[in-house]
Amino acid sequence: TQAALLAGFPSYESLRRVFARELSMSPTVYQRRFGTAHRADAG
């Protein structure tokens, strides 16, 4: 939810809908398939 708000979406549901429409998969499926990206705060 915080990531959605930081990205400018009013809610996680809004982010999820756009994500699914653009990538044809939910954020959860994307994360399972591709894993976590290199995070700026990692390390």
CYANA upper distance limits for C-alpha pairs under 8 A (distance plus 0.5 A):
  1 THR  CA      5 LEU  CA      6.87
  1 THR  CA     11 SER  CA      7.11
  1 THR  CA     12 TYR  CA      5.48
  2 GLN  CA      6 LEU  CA      6.57
  3 ALA  CA      7 ALA  CA      6.56
  4 ALA  CA      8 GLY  CA      6.96
  4 ALA  CA      9 PHE  CA      5.76
  4 ALA  CA     10 PRO  CA      7.78
  4 ALA  CA     11 SER  CA      6.65
  4 ALA  CA     12 TYR  CA      5.81
  4 ALA  CA     15 LEU  CA      6.40
  5 LEU  CA      9 PHE  CA      5.60
  5 LEU  CA     10 PRO  CA      6.48
  5 LEU  CA     11 SER  CA      6.84
  5 LEU  CA     12 TYR  CA      7.98
  9 PHE  CA     14 SER  CA      6.71
  9 PHE  CA     15 LEU  CA      6.51
 10 PRO  CA     14 SER  CA      7.13
 11 SER  CA     15 LEU  CA      7.14
 12 TYR  CA     16 ARG  CA      6.55
 13 GLU  CA     17 ARG  CA      6.68
 14 SER  CA     18 VAL  CA      6.91
 15 LEU  CA     19 PHE  CA      6.43
 16 ARG  CA     20 ALA  CA      6.47
 16 ARG  CA     26 SER  CA      6.80
 16 ARG  CA     27 PRO  CA      6.99
 17 ARG  CA     21 ARG  CA      6.61
 17 ARG  CA     26 SER  CA      8.46
 18 VAL  CA     22 GLU  CA      6.55
 19 PHE  CA     23 LEU  CA      6.32
 19 PHE  CA     24 SER  CA      7.99
 19 PHE  CA     25 MET  CA      7.62
 19 PHE  CA     26 SER  CA      6.88
 19 PHE  CA     27 PRO  CA      7.17
 20 ALA  CA     24 SER  CA      5.29
 20 ALA  CA     25 MET  CA      5.16
 20 ALA  CA     26 SER  CA      5.40
 20 ALA  CA     27 PRO  CA      7.81
 21 ARG  CA     25 MET  CA      8.03
 25 MET  CA     29 VAL  CA      6.57
 25 MET  CA     30 TYR  CA      6.95
 26 SER  CA     30 TYR  CA      6.72
 27 PRO  CA     31 GLN  CA      6.61
 28 THR  CA     32 ARG  CA      6.73
 29 VAL  CA     33 ARG  CA      6.57
 30 TYR  CA     34 PHE  CA      6.41
 30 TYR  CA     35 GLY  CA      8.03
 31 GLN  CA     35 GLY  CA      5.26
 31 GLN  CA     36 THR  CA      6.59
 38 HIS  CA     42 ALA  CA      7.61
